[in-house]
């Protein structure tokens, strides 16, 4: 991919929809009127036509290669975001199972997922970080009973609190279900340790409107006439993600992002090292500020994707946002439920953008401490 920028761009730290790689945006721009050899835009072609089927298969194969997904998993391209998955997971894996689903709660999105699961069956909390205001992940977990547990669900990266698991929790032989929406493809993972992974695309994987589901074959429901057609994972698997018209544009963008990760970045191990370096730039400033900046997450639970912090004196917060915007550093406000500052530094955020924010933070602290 080549990079051509003809407009001024800010450094966009939005939590999602979030920054996209400039080479990907450039290719989308170049191909928007007509895909090469097709004569029509990706927005205009049939989801059952040859060209889109090629894009769909390319996206699937690139994901399989990047994440080293075993053959006994299906990759599904759905809609509805994580909110729909909060319901689909227990509908397919818990309803009528006679078992209990266990949830690990490390922040806002995990709590919302559990709230939907209770509609479908027996649910219990395996671990809850409420007592420490969701500033960490569990150091260890009590092993769930495999015979009576349908699955264990966790949110690998909580965007609001800025708390992230460094690795997957050990749940033994119980199927592990992960909401990976805000860290998808930020580093290599061992997919074989999971029963299912799902992620909405608008954080690390492209445009809003697409949800990627990676599900082990044995978890696809059988003989489930009680489920509405769209809400049954098996229907999507058997129809190659074309049970209904899939989000064609968002799948096309994901394919380009996977290609960027492969060709421009050099794979997920390389991406992880870049992400570690970017996060360190900001956490070093926070740690060296003598309390001027107060990070939310405990050190061993800090997110590489969402750096969250507040001021010792929150009266200067508005001035921080104003002056940051003057330096083309935008979308830094924390989630409305917690306030403060949140710098989302997903895969596509360039190192230059994070460096610019770090330098601004140093200068702001020097002038306001």
Residue, then its C-alpha position, 0 to 999 in steps of 0.5 A: x500500500x502507498x500513503x498519499x495524504x492531501x488533507x490535514x489530519x488531527x491525531x484522533x484518540x477516539x475510543x470508537x469509531x476510531x482512527x484507521x490506517x492512512x494507507x487503508x483510507x487512501x486505498x478506500x478513497x482510490x477504489x470508492x468509485x469502482x473496484x479494480x476490474x469491476x466497474x462498481x463501488x464496493x457499496x454497490x455490488x451484490x453480496x452474492x457476486x463473484x467479487x464480493x465472495x472473493x473479498x469475503x474469502x480473502x478476509x477470512x483467510x487473512x484473519x486465519x493467518x494473522x491469528x493462526x486460527x485452527x481448522x475446527x473454528x468458524x469465522x463469522x461476519x455478523x452485525x449488531x456489535x457487542x451488544x447483540x453478542x451479549x444476548x447471542x452468547x447466552x442464547x446459544x451456549x446457555x439456554x436449555x443447557x441446565x448449566x450456569x454461565x460464569x462472568x468475570x467483571x473487570x469493568x462496564x462492558x463485562x457488567x452489561x454482558x452479564x445483565x443480558x445473560x441473566x435473561x437466558x439462564x443461571x448466571x454467577x459472578x466468578x470475580x468482580x473488581x467492584x471493591x477497587x472501582x474496577x482498576x485491575x484484573x484478577x491475579x488468580x481465579x477459582x477454577x469453575x466446575x467443568x460439569x456444571x459451567x456452560x462457559x466463562x465470559x470475560x472482557x479482555x480490555x475494558x475501554x472505559x476503565x482502561x484495564x486489560x488482561x495481559x493473557x487469557x484467564x485459566x478456566x480449565x476445560x470450560x469454554x472461554x468466551x471473550x469480548x475482544x472488541x477493543x483489542x482485536x488483533x493487537x497482539x498474537x493469541x492462542x485461539x485454541x484456548x478459547x471456545x469463542x472470541x467476538x469483536x466489533x470492528x470499529x476499534x481496531x478492525x475497521x468501520x462500524x457495522x461489523x462484528x467478527x465471531x470466531x467460534x469453535x465448531x462444537x459450540x455451534x448449537x444443534x436442534x435449536x428451533x427455539x432461537x430466531x433464525x438470525x440469532x442462531x450461530x449455526x445458521x450463519x456458519x452454514x450460510x458462509x456469513x450470508x444468511x442475510x446481506x452481510x456488512x459488505x463495506x465493513x468486511x472490505x475495510x477489514x480485509x484491507x486492515x488485515x493486509x496492512x497488518x501483514x504487509x506494512x506492519x509485519x504481523x501481530x508480534x510486530x504490532x504488539x511491540x509497537x503498541x507496547x512502545x506507544x503505551x509506555x510513552x504515556x504511562x511514563x509521563x503519568x508516572x513521572x508527573x508526581x501525582x499531577x496525572x492520576x492513572x486509573x488502572x493498577x500498574x500490572x493491569x494497564x491497558x495498551x489500548x486505552x490509557x485512562x487518567x484524571x487530574x489531581x485538580x479536576x478544575x483544569x480538565x477543560x483547559x487540558x482538552x482545549x489546549x490539546x485540540x489546539x495541538x491537533x490532539x482530539x477526542x480525549x474525553x473519558x467516557x461520560x460515565x467516569x469522566x477524566x481523560x482517555x487516550x485510545x491508542x489502537x493499532x492505527x494510531x501512529x507513534x508520532x501521534x502518541x509522542x505528540x500527546x506525551x510531549x503536550x502532557x509534559x508541557x501542560x504539567x510543567x505549566x499547571x502543576 
